[in-house]
């Protein structure tokens, strides 16, 4: 009718529009997944200790002694000070 065809098909523009919208939706989903994964990675704690917790003073003291940064006497003296403060 009126030179616009029968109106029964989508035509090339309809298919391209549908593919364009599909690409936009897929792009939004990929962006959201990337943002969520990046946010969860940055929320993870760094360094020694249990996940989600910062190492306490005794744990740091044990690690320093294990690495050989302090002697046994220094370890024992610092341990006594920490235990007395509790």
PDB file as gemmi writes it, atoms N, CA and C in Angstrom:
CRYST1    1.000    1.000    1.000  90.00  90.00  90.00 P 1                      
ATOM      1  N   UNK A   1       0.821  -1.180   0.000  1.00  0.00           N  
ATOM      2  CA  UNK A   1       0.000   0.000   0.000  1.00  0.00           C  
ATOM      3  C   UNK A   1       0.865   1.244   0.000  1.00  0.00           C  
ATOM      4  N   UNK A   2       0.489   2.186  -0.688  1.00  0.00           N  
ATOM      5  CA  UNK A   2       1.119   3.491  -0.743  1.00  0.00           C  
ATOM      6  C   UNK A   2       2.617   3.430  -1.026  1.00  0.00           C  
ATOM      7  N   UNK A   3       3.077   2.374  -1.689  1.00  0.00           N  
ATOM      8  CA  UNK A   3       4.468   2.267  -2.070  1.00  0.00           C  
ATOM      9  C   UNK A   3       5.404   1.791  -0.969  1.00  0.00           C  
ATOM     10  N   UNK A   4       4.891   1.315   0.161  1.00  0.00           N  
ATOM     11  CA  UNK A   4       5.734   0.852   1.265  1.00  0.00           C  
ATOM     12  C   UNK A   4       5.805  -0.662   1.355  1.00  0.00           C  
ATOM     13  N   UNK A   5       5.352  -1.378   0.412  1.00  0.00           N  
ATOM     14  CA  UNK A   5       5.368  -2.828   0.432  1.00  0.00           C  
ATOM     15  C   UNK A   5       4.140  -3.378   1.115  1.00  0.00           C  
ATOM     16  N   UNK A   6       4.174  -4.675   1.302  1.00  0.00           N  
ATOM     17  CA  UNK A   6       2.993  -5.336   1.864  1.00  0.00           C  
ATOM     18  C   UNK A   6       2.925  -5.209   3.383  1.00  0.00           C  
ATOM     19  N   UNK A   7       4.040  -4.878   4.034  1.00  0.00           N  
ATOM     20  CA  UNK A   7       4.027  -4.745   5.480  1.00  0.00           C  
ATOM     21  C   UNK A   7       4.152  -6.073   6.197  1.00  0.00           C  
ATOM     22  N   UNK A   8       4.479  -7.129   5.452  1.00  0.00           N  
ATOM     23  CA  UNK A   8       4.553  -8.453   6.057  1.00  0.00           C  
ATOM     24  C   UNK A   8       5.987  -8.838   6.457  1.00  0.00           C  
ATOM     25  N   UNK A   9       6.975  -8.093   6.030  1.00  0.00           N  
ATOM     26  CA  UNK A   9       8.362  -8.454   6.350  1.00  0.00           C  
ATOM     27  C   UNK A   9       9.053  -7.376   7.158  1.00  0.00           C  
ATOM     28  N   UNK A  10      10.176  -7.763   7.762  1.00  0.00           N  
ATOM     29  CA  UNK A  10      10.926  -6.814   8.566  1.00  0.00           C  
ATOM     30  C   UNK A  10      11.821  -5.945   7.700  1.00  0.00           C  
ATOM     31  N   UNK A  11      12.313  -6.512   6.651  1.00  0.00           N  
ATOM     32  CA  UNK A  11      13.237  -5.784   5.802  1.00  0.00           C  
ATOM     33  C   UNK A  11      14.617  -5.757   6.425  1.00  0.00           C  
ATOM     34  N   UNK A  12      15.588  -5.264   5.714  1.00  0.00           N  
ATOM     35  CA  UNK A  12      16.961  -5.231   6.191  1.00  0.00           C  
ATOM     36  C   UNK A  12      17.121  -4.322   7.415  1.00  0.00           C  
ATOM     37  N   UNK A  13      16.462  -3.214   7.429  1.00  0.00           N  
ATOM     38  CA  UNK A  13      16.561  -2.291   8.565  1.00  0.00           C  
ATOM     39  C   UNK A  13      16.029  -2.890   9.853  1.00  0.00           C  
ATOM     40  N   UNK A  14      14.975  -3.664   9.768  1.00  0.00           N  
ATOM     41  CA  UNK A  14      14.420  -4.316  10.955  1.00  0.00           C  
ATOM     42  C   UNK A  14      15.382  -5.329  11.547  1.00  0.00           C  
ATOM     43  N   UNK A  15      16.019  -6.112  10.691  1.00  0.00           N  
ATOM     44  CA  UNK A  15      16.979  -7.108  11.172  1.00  0.00           C  
ATOM     45  C   UNK A  15      18.212  -6.438  11.759  1.00  0.00           C  
ATOM     46  N   UNK A  16      18.701  -5.390  11.130  1.00  0.00           N  
ATOM     47  CA  UNK A  16      19.862  -4.687  11.666  1.00  0.00           C  
ATOM     48  C   UNK A  16      19.543  -4.018  13.002  1.00  0.00           C  
ATOM     49  N   UNK A  17      18.346  -3.484  13.115  1.00  0.00           N  
ATOM     50  CA  UNK A  17      17.934  -2.877  14.374  1.00  0.00           C  
ATOM     51  C   UNK A  17      17.860  -3.892  15.497  1.00  0.00           C  
ATOM     52  N   UNK A  18      17.327  -5.079  15.176  1.00  0.00           N  
ATOM     53  CA  UNK A  18      17.222  -6.130  16.177  1.00  0.00           C  
ATOM     54  C   UNK A  18      18.618  -6.604  16.599  1.00  0.00           C  
ATOM     55  N   UNK A  19      19.529  -6.768  15.640  1.00  0.00           N  
ATOM     56  CA  UNK A  19      20.889  -7.179  15.973  1.00  0.00           C  
ATOM     57  C   UNK A  19      21.616  -6.100  16.771  1.00  0.00           C  
ATOM     58  N   UNK A  20      21.354  -4.845  16.451  1.00  0.00           N  
ATOM     59  CA  UNK A  20      21.965  -3.747  17.202  1.00  0.00           C  
ATOM     60  C   UNK A  20      21.496  -3.734  18.646  1.00  0.00           C  
ATOM     61  N   UNK A  21      20.220  -3.925  18.871  1.00  0.00           N  
ATOM     62  CA  UNK A  21      19.692  -3.958  20.242  1.00  0.00           C  
ATOM     63  C   UNK A  21      20.234  -5.155  21.006  1.00  0.00           C  
ATOM     64  N   UNK A  22      20.371  -6.289  20.324  1.00  0.00           N  
ATOM     65  CA  UNK A  22      20.936  -7.471  20.960  1.00  0.00           C  
ATOM     66  C   UNK A  22      22.392  -7.205  21.368  1.00  0.00           C  
ATOM     67  N   UNK A  23      23.149  -6.529  20.512  1.00  0.00           N  
ATOM     68  CA  UNK A  23      24.538  -6.189  20.834  1.00  0.00           C  
ATOM     69  C   UNK A  23      24.608  -5.242  22.033  1.00  0.00           C  
ATOM     70  N   UNK A  24      23.699  -4.295  22.124  1.00  0.00           N  
ATOM     71  CA  UNK A  24      23.676  -3.363  23.253  1.00  0.00           C  
ATOM     72  C   UNK A  24      23.359  -4.111  24.548  1.00  0.00           C  
ATOM     73  N   UNK A  25      22.404  -5.010  24.515  1.00  0.00           N  
ATOM     74  CA  UNK A  25      22.025  -5.770  25.715  1.00  0.00           C  
ATOM     75  C   UNK A  25      23.181  -6.662  26.163  1.00  0.00           C  
ATOM     76  N   UNK A  26      23.830  -7.354  25.226  1.00  0.00           N  
ATOM     77  CA  UNK A  26      24.973  -8.204  25.569  1.00  0.00           C  
ATOM     78  C   UNK A  26      26.101  -7.346  26.140  1.00  0.00           C  
ATOM     79  N   UNK A  27      26.335  -6.182  25.573  1.00  0.00           N  
ATOM     80  CA  UNK A  27      27.368  -5.283  26.076  1.00  0.00           C  
ATOM     81  C   UNK A  27      27.106  -4.829  27.495  1.00  0.00           C  
ATOM     82  N   UNK A  28      25.855  -4.521  27.805  1.00  0.00           N  
ATOM     83  CA  UNK A  28      25.495  -4.099  29.167  1.00  0.00           C  
ATOM     84  C   UNK A  28      25.708  -5.239  30.152  1.00  0.00           C  
ATOM     85  N   UNK A  29      25.321  -6.457  29.769  1.00  0.00           N  
ATOM     86  CA  UNK A  29      25.502  -7.614  30.652  1.00  0.00           C  
ATOM     87  C   UNK A  29      26.987  -7.860  30.901  1.00  0.00           C  
ATOM     88  N   UNK A  30      27.802  -7.789  29.860  1.00  0.00           N  
ATOM     89  CA  UNK A  30      29.245  -7.991  30.020  1.00  0.00           C  
ATOM     90  C   UNK A  30      29.846  -6.911  30.921  1.00  0.00           C  
ATOM     91  N   UNK A  31      29.427  -5.685  30.770  1.00  0.00           N  
ATOM     92  CA  UNK A  31      29.919  -4.588  31.601  1.00  0.00           C  
ATOM     93  C   UNK A  31      29.558  -4.799  33.074  1.00  0.00           C  
ATOM     94  N   UNK A  32      28.337  -5.205  33.341  1.00  0.00           N  
ATOM     95  CA  UNK A  32      27.905  -5.436  34.726  1.00  0.00           C  
ATOM     96  C   UNK A  32      28.702  -6.581  35.342  1.00  0.00           C  
ATOM     97  N   UNK A  33      28.893  -7.677  34.602  1.00  0.00           N  
ATOM     98  CA  UNK A  33      29.664  -8.808  35.126  1.00  0.00           C  
ATOM     99  C   UNK A  33      31.099  -8.385  35.403  1.00  0.00           C  
ATOM    100  N   UNK A  34      31.684  -7.601  34.525  1.00  0.00           N  
ATOM    101  CA  UNK A  34      33.061  -7.142  34.719  1.00  0.00           C  
ATOM    102  C   UNK A  34      33.161  -6.248  35.952  1.00  0.00           C  
ATOM    103  N   UNK A  35      32.215  -5.338  36.131  1.00  0.00           N  
ATOM    104  CA  UNK A  35      32.242  -4.440  37.286  1.00  0.00           C  
ATOM    105  C   UNK A  35      32.079  -5.204  38.596  1.00  0.00           C  
ATOM    106  N   UNK A  36      31.181  -6.184  38.611  1.00  0.00           N  
ATOM    107  CA  UNK A  36      30.967  -6.972  39.833  1.00  0.00           C  
ATOM    108  C   UNK A  36      32.211  -7.786  40.153  1.00  0.00           C  
ATOM    109  N   UNK A  37      32.827  -8.412  39.160  1.00  0.00           N  
ATOM    110  CA  UNK A  37      34.022  -9.210  39.425  1.00  0.00           C  
ATOM    111  C   UNK A  37      35.178  -8.328  39.891  1.00  0.00           C  
ATOM    112  N   UNK A  38      35.284  -7.139  39.354  1.00  0.00           N  
ATOM    113  CA  UNK A  38      36.350  -6.227  39.771  1.00  0.00           C  
ATOM    114  C   UNK A  38      36.127  -5.741  41.204  1.00  0.00           C  
ATOM    115  N   UNK A  39      34.875  -5.488  41.557  1.00  0.00           N  
ATOM    116  CA  UNK A  39      34.560  -5.031  42.912  1.00  0.00           C  
ATOM    117  C   UNK A  39      34.839  -6.124  43.937  1.00  0.00           C  
ATOM    118  N   UNK A  40      34.538  -7.374  43.614  1.00  0.00           N  
ATOM    119  CA  UNK A  40      34.782  -8.457  44.563  1.00  0.00           C  
ATOM    120  C   UNK A  40      36.265  -8.753  44.691  1.00  0.00           C  
ATOM    121  N   UNK A  41      37.042  -8.561  43.630  1.00  0.00           N  
ATOM    122  CA  UNK A  41      38.483  -8.777  43.721  1.00  0.00           C  
ATOM    123  C   UNK A  41      39.143  -7.721  44.583  1.00  0.00           C  
ATOM    124  N   UNK A  42      38.706  -6.480  44.490  1.00  0.00           N  
ATOM    125  CA  UNK A  42      39.319  -5.422  45.281  1.00  0.00           C  
ATOM    126  C   UNK A  42      38.911  -5.500  46.744  1.00  0.00           C  
ATOM    127  N   UNK A  43      37.825  -6.194  47.042  1.00  0.00           N  
ATOM    128  CA  UNK A  43      37.374  -6.312  48.431  1.00  0.00           C  
ATOM    129  C   UNK A  43      38.110  -7.412  49.180  1.00  0.00           C  
ATOM    130  N   UNK A  44      38.845  -8.271  48.469  1.00  0.00           N  
ATOM    131  CA  UNK A  44      39.553  -9.350  49.124  1.00  0.00           C  
ATOM    132  C   UNK A  44      40.770  -8.802  49.849  1.00  0.00           C  
ATOM    133  N   UNK A  45      41.015  -9.274  51.076  1.00  0.00           N  
ATOM    134  CA  UNK A  45      42.154  -8.757  51.841  1.00  0.00           C  
ATOM    135  C   UNK A  45      43.475  -9.224  51.253  1.00  0.00           C  
ATOM    136  N   UNK A  46      44.491  -8.437  51.461  1.00  0.00           N  
ATOM    137  CA  UNK A  46      45.830  -8.748  50.987  1.00  0.00           C  
ATOM    138  C   UNK A  46      46.707  -9.083  52.181  1.00  0.00           C  
ATOM    139  N   UNK A  47      47.687  -9.922  51.996  1.00  0.00           N  
ATOM    140  CA  UNK A  47      48.656 -10.213  53.040  1.00  0.00           C  
ATOM    141  C   UNK A  47      48.307 -11.449  53.837  1.00  0.00           C  
ATOM    142  N   UNK A  48      49.103 -11.733  54.867  1.00  0.00           N  
ATOM    143  CA  UNK A  48      48.914 -12.946  55.655  1.00  0.00           C  
ATOM    144  C   UNK A  48      47.675 -12.874  56.537  1.00  0.00           C  
ATOM    145  N   UNK A  49      47.264 -14.040  56.992  1.00  0.00           N  
ATOM    146  CA  UNK A  49      46.106 -14.109  57.883  1.00  0.00           C  
ATOM    147  C   UNK A  49      44.933 -14.777  57.200  1.00  0.00           C  
ATOM    148  N   UNK A  50      43.897 -14.989  57.958  1.00  0.00           N  
ATOM    149  CA  UNK A  50      42.699 -15.623  57.427  1.00  0.00           C  
ATOM    150  C   UNK A  50      41.974 -14.669  56.489  1.00  0.00           C  
ATOM    151  N   UNK A  51      41.266 -15.227  55.507  1.00  0.00           N  
ATOM    152  CA  UNK A  51      40.519 -14.352  54.596  1.00  0.00           C  
ATOM    153  C   UNK A  51      39.503 -13.510  55.349  1.00  0.00           C  
ATOM    154  N   UNK A  52      39.466 -12.232  55.049  1.00  0.00           N  
ATOM    155  CA  UNK A  52      38.510 -11.339  55.675  1.00  0.00           C  
ATOM    156  C   UNK A  52      38.965 -10.753  56.999  1.00  0.00           C  
ATOM    157  N   UNK A  53      40.165 -11.116  57.454  1.00  0.00           N  
ATOM    158  CA  UNK A  53      40.649 -10.602  58.730  1.00  0.00           C  
ATOM    159  C   UNK A  53      42.055 -10.046  58.559  1.00  0.00           C  
ATOM    160  N   UNK A  54      42.356  -9.029  59.331  1.00  0.00           N  
ATOM    161  CA  UNK A  54      43.708  -8.508  59.374  1.00  0.00           C  
ATOM    162  C   UNK A  54      44.489  -9.317  60.403  1.00  0.00           C  
ATOM    163  N   UNK A  55      45.764  -9.589  60.141  1.00  0.00           N  
ATOM    164  CA  UNK A  55      46.532 -10.353  61.129  1.00  0.00           C  
ATOM    165  C   UNK A  55      46.702  -9.543  62.413  1.00  0.00           C  
ATOM    166  N   UNK A  56      46.601 -10.240  63.537  1.00  0.00           N  
ATOM    167  CA  UNK A  56      46.769  -9.547  64.810  1.00  0.00           C  
ATOM    168  C   UNK A  56      48.256  -9.463  65.160  1.00  0.00           C  
ATOM    169  N   UNK A  57      48.555  -8.819  66.284  1.00  0.00           N  
ATOM    170  CA  UNK A  57      49.943  -8.576  66.669  1.00  0.00           C  
ATOM    171  C   UNK A  57      50.699  -9.878  66.923  1.00  0.00           C  
ATOM    172  N   UNK A  58      50.039 -10.862  67.532  1.00  0.00           N  
ATOM    173  CA  UNK A  58      50.705 -12.143  67.807  1.00  0.00           C  
ATOM    174  C   UNK A  58      51.050 -12.856  66.502  1.00  0.00           C  
ATOM    175  N   UNK A  59      50.162 -12.799  65.545  1.00  0.00           N  
ATOM    176  CA  UNK A  59      50.418 -13.445  64.258  1.00  0.00           C  
ATOM    177  C   UNK A  59      51.598 -12.768  63.550  1.00  0.00           C  
ATOM    178  N   UNK A  60      51.636 -11.449  63.594  1.00  0.00           N  
ATOM    179  CA  UNK A  60      52.765 -10.730  62.992  1.00  0.00           C  
ATOM    180  C   UNK A  60      54.070 -11.067  63.704  1.00  0.00           C  
ATOM    181  N   UNK A  61      54.006 -11.192  65.019  1.00  0.00           N  
ATOM    182  CA  UNK A  61      55.201 -11.546  65.786  1.00  0.00           C  
ATOM    183  C   UNK A  61      55.686 -12.942  65.399  1.00  0.00           C  
ATOM    184  N   UNK A  62      54.754 -13.889  65.274  1.00  0.00           N  
ATOM    185  CA  UNK A  62      55.119 -15.242  64.865  1.00  0.00           C  
ATOM    186  C   UNK A  62      55.740 -15.255  63.475  1.00  0.00           C  
ATOM    187  N   UNK A  63      55.179 -14.473  62.572  1.00  0.00           N  
ATOM    188  CA  UNK A  63      55.712 -14.409  61.210  1.00  0.00           C  
ATOM    189  C   UNK A  63      57.120 -13.827  61.188  1.00  0.00           C  
ATOM    190  N   UNK A  64      57.356 -12.775  61.960  1.00  0.00           N  
ATOM    191  CA  UNK A  64      58.698 -12.173  62.018  1.00  0.00           C  
ATOM    192  C   UNK A  64      59.710 -13.162  62.585  1.00  0.00           C  
ATOM    193  N   UNK A  65      59.296 -13.928  63.596  1.00  0.00           N  
ATOM    194  CA  UNK A  65      60.194 -14.920  64.178  1.00  0.00           C  
ATOM    195  C   UNK A  65      60.461 -16.046  63.178  1.00  0.00           C  
ATOM    196  N   UNK A  66      59.437 -16.460  62.474  1.00  0.00           N  
ATOM    197  CA  UNK A  66      59.588 -17.534  61.489  1.00  0.00           C  
ATOM    198  C   UNK A  66      60.489 -17.111  60.331  1.00  0.00           C  
ATOM    199  N   UNK A  67      60.450 -15.855  59.962  1.00  0.00           N  
ATOM    200  CA  UNK A  67      61.311 -15.356  58.876  1.00  0.00           C  
ATOM    201  C   UNK A  67      62.730 -15.076  59.347  1.00  0.00           C  
ATOM    202  N   UNK A  68      62.954 -15.132  60.649  1.00  0.00           N  
ATOM    203  CA  UNK A  68      64.287 -14.893  61.176  1.00  0.00           C  
ATOM    204  C   UNK A  68      64.614 -13.423  61.372  1.00  0.00           C  
ATOM    205  N   UNK A  69      63.605 -12.588  61.394  1.00  0.00           N  
ATOM    206  CA  UNK A  69      63.833 -11.153  61.574  1.00  0.00           C  
ATOM    207  C   UNK A  69      64.163 -10.806  63.024  1.00  0.00           C  
ATOM    208  N   UNK A  70      63.705 -11.635  63.962  1.00  0.00           N  
ATOM    209  CA  UNK A  70      63.975 -11.405  65.385  1.00  0.00           C  
ATOM    210  C   UNK A  70      64.497 -12.699  66.002  1.00  0.00           C  
ATOM    211  N   UNK A  71      65.214 -12.550  67.097  1.00  0.00           N  
ATOM    212  CA  UNK A  71      65.768 -13.726  67.784  1.00  0.00           C  
ATOM    213  C   UNK A  71      64.709 -14.317  68.716  1.00  0.00           C  
ATOM    214  N   UNK A  72      65.066 -15.469  69.287  1.00  0.00           N  
ATOM    215  CA  UNK A  72      64.150 -16.136  70.218  1.00  0.00           C  
ATOM    216  C   UNK A  72      63.921 -15.288  71.463  1.00  0.00           C  
ATOM    217  N   UNK A  73      64.968 -14.631  71.937  1.00  0.00           N  
ATOM    218  CA  UNK A  73      64.830 -13.766  73.117  1.00  0.00           C  
ATOM    219  C   UNK A  73      63.913 -12.576  72.818  1.00  0.00           C  
ATOM    220  N   UNK A  74      64.107 -11.952  71.649  1.00  0.00           N  
ATOM    221  CA  UNK A  74      63.251 -10.828  71.267  1.00  0.00           C  
ATOM    222  C   UNK A  74      61.801 -11.284  71.108  1.00  0.00           C  
ATOM    223  N   UNK A  75      61.636 -12.481  70.526  1.00  0.00           N  
ATOM    224  CA  UNK A  75      60.280 -13.028  70.354  1.00  0.00           C  
ATOM    225  C   UNK A  75      59.602 -13.223  71.709  1.00  0.00           C  
ATOM    226  N   UNK A  76      60.313 -13.846  72.635  1.00  0.00           N  
ATOM    227  CA  UNK A  76      59.731 -14.129  73.948  1.00  0.00           C  
ATOM    228  C   UNK A  76      59.405 -12.843  74.699  1.00  0.00           C  
ATOM    229  N   UNK A  77      60.300 -11.852  74.617  1.00  0.00           N  
ATOM    230  CA  UNK A  77      60.053 -10.582  75.305  1.00  0.00           C  
ATOM    231  C   UNK A  77      58.831  -9.873  74.715  1.00  0.00           C  
ATOM    232  N   UNK A  78      58.723  -9.845  73.398  1.00  0.00           N  
ATOM    233  CA  UNK A  78      57.578  -9.195  72.760  1.00  0.00           C  
ATOM    234  C   UNK A  78      56.288  -9.967  73.049  1.00  0.00           C  
ATOM    235  N   UNK A  79      56.379 -11.271  73.085  1.00  0.00           N  
ATOM    236  CA  UNK A  79      55.205 -12.092  73.397  1.00  0.00           C  
ATOM    237  C   UNK A  79      54.715 -11.812  74.805  1.00  0.00           C  
ATOM    238  N   UNK A  80      55.632 -11.697  75.752  1.00  0.00           N  
ATOM    239  CA  UNK A  80      55.259 -11.394  77.126  1.00  0.00           C  
ATOM    240  C   UNK A  80      54.575 -10.032  77.220  1.00  0.00           C  
ATOM    241  N   UNK A  81      55.094  -9.051  76.496  1.00  0.00           N  
ATOM    242  CA  UNK A  81      54.497  -7.708  76.507  1.00  0.00           C  
ATOM    243  C   UNK A  81      53.078  -7.755  75.923  1.00  0.00           C  
ATOM    244  N   UNK A  82      52.915  -8.464  74.816  1.00  0.00           N  
ATOM    245  CA  UNK A  82      51.584  -8.547  74.189  1.00  0.00           C  
ATOM    246  C   UNK A  82      50.578  -9.273  75.078  1.00  0.00           C  
ATOM    247  N   UNK A  83      51.028 -10.358  75.710  1.00  0.00           N  
ATOM    248  CA  UNK A  83      50.120 -11.099  76.587  1.00  0.00           C  
ATOM    249  C   UNK A  83      49.761 -10.300  77.829  1.00  0.00           C  
ATOM    250  N   UNK A  84      50.675  -9.492  78.329  1.00  0.00           N  
ATOM    251  CA  UNK A  84      50.401  -8.670  79.504  1.00  0.00           C  
ATOM    252  C   UNK A  84      49.405  -7.566  79.179  1.00  0.00           C  
ATOM    253  N   UNK A  85      49.386  -7.125  77.945  1.00  0.00           N  
ATOM    254  CA  UNK A  85      48.484  -6.061  77.555  1.00  0.00           C  
ATOM    255  C   UNK A  85      47.058  -6.520  77.324  1.00  0.00           C  
ATOM    256  N   UNK A  86      46.809  -7.789  77.295  1.00  0.00           N  
ATOM    257  CA  UNK A  86      45.453  -8.302  77.037  1.00  0.00           C  
ATOM    258  C   UNK A  86      44.597  -8.314  78.233  1.00  0.00           C  
TER     259      UNK A  86                                                      
END                                                                             
